[in-house]
Amino acid sequence: MMNEAQKLSRLADLAREGIPADVDAAHDAAERARFVDAVSRGAAQRRGGALGWVAGRVDAWLRFLGLSPAHAGRARWGLALAGAAALAVALVALWPARRLDYAVEGAPGAAGGYIAAAMEEARLRFTDGTTVALAPGSALRVAEVDAAGARMLLEDGRASLRVTPRPKARWSVEAGPFAVLVTGTAFDVSWTRGDGTLRVDLREGSVTVRGPLAPEGLPLRAGQRLVARMREGDVQISSLDAAGAVGSAAEPAERAPSSAGAAPPGGERNTGPGDVDGDAGAARPEGSRAEGAPAGPPPDGSAAAAPSGAAAGPSWAKRVAAGDFRSVLVEAEQRGLGGVLEHGSLDDLVALADAARYARRGDVAQRALTATRKRFPGTSHGKAAAFLLGRMVDDGGSPGAAVAWYDAYLAESPGGPFAAEALGRKMVAVERTAGRAAARPVAELYLKRHPRGAHAPVARDLVEP
């Protein structure tokens, strides 16, 4: 099969063969310009009259050249071939590609793009070879289909997709407020509407997941799992191998910690199994620093003077993404946990906090988050630490103390990725500690800012008399 360059070269050869040898160079150049212009205009005409138009134009060109019928045969044949080739190239480039179609198996009642898998798996087969397997009890709607791909809405349950790689392919699966964007890959996506949990297991290729917890989009590579929980306002990425190894008893990358003991912004402390050390109490801002810049050089001879986690192998952030939480915690303790908290980089503090949360080390997570706020107060991670600390206190059974942390986050980052979750959790915490009347203004504000948020049903219930 010829590529575009070969087609153009062949077109030029045909044109040269069809032009008489006695035509001078100037005449030749003028006619070639007229030819290109005519073909461009002709390709835009209706398909039914295109070939007749080419034949008519060939005769007109021959008459313009002054060729007699006896000498025009070769020229007419060459120009006709050249015109037909040019027209074919133009039509391939300009004619819209055919819209994809699909068939549904295992769901005979499917209509209007809505497919519900009842007692057995349902399967969609697209004409480009892409398949979508819908698990029993799941529901999906095909919202849009064009030549590049399809946009599908997973209303509940799990779907396994194998998307055929094609140039300019464009596929997406939307689940709740999230969207999984893909061109060609194999992955499983599940959405639990009841608790607002999304899970994406990527087996081949790459995808990008966007949503309120990841407004800029989170790229995934083959072998990774993403879990996003709207209620907790948390997104975690782990290795599929690591997730499979720990099994359902651990699930470190999918469940939020429930330790108590982080100090709220007001300075009030809560006792509990995860209570932090005295030097990691309430956040004490020390001035804004550039994101990622450490607070200052470590003292000579300290354990923290050692290189960051990247020096001995993969960075801590990469290890956390791969589900290797234990090695991060072990290395932090070897380097000296106090020194890491006091002098480690922002990236190391964030990775340490994540590793500790996923490994159920609430004490270490709280210290790392508090150190992040203390040393990097103006950064996005420093602001997000307020929400994460509030959530840990909240899950640990102290909703009243958590409200102060939620307020701190909303004041510092009103449009941040956890804003909806912080406001929703504050609403619930206020209701639990002060009653419905006190929570009603928070619910009204939530519905105004996030009418389709995960906490909207609770907010509407509070607003109704």
ABEGO torsion letter per residue (X at the ends): XBBAAAAAAAAAAAAAAABBAABBAAAAAAAAAAAAAAAAAAAABBAAAAAAAAAAAAAAAAAAAGBBAAAAAAAAAAAAAAAAAAAAAAAAAABBBBBBBBBBBGBAABBGGBBBBBABBBBBBBAAGBBBBBBBGBBBBBABBBAAEBBBBBABEBBBBBBBBBBGBBBBBBBEABBBBBABBBBBBBBBAAAGBBBBBBABEBBBBBEAABAAEBBBBBGBBBBBBAAAGBBBBBBAAAAAAAEAAAGAAABBBABBGBBBAAGBBBBEAABBBAAABBBBBAEBBBBGBBAEBBBBGBAAABBBAAAAEBBAAAAAAAGBAAAAAAAAAAAEAAAAAAABBAAAAAAAAAAAAAAGBAAAAAAAAAAAAAABAABAAAAAAAAAAAAAAAAAGBAAAAAAAAAAAAAABAABAAAAAAAAAAAAAAAAAAEAAAAAAAAAAAAAABAABAAAAAAAAAABX
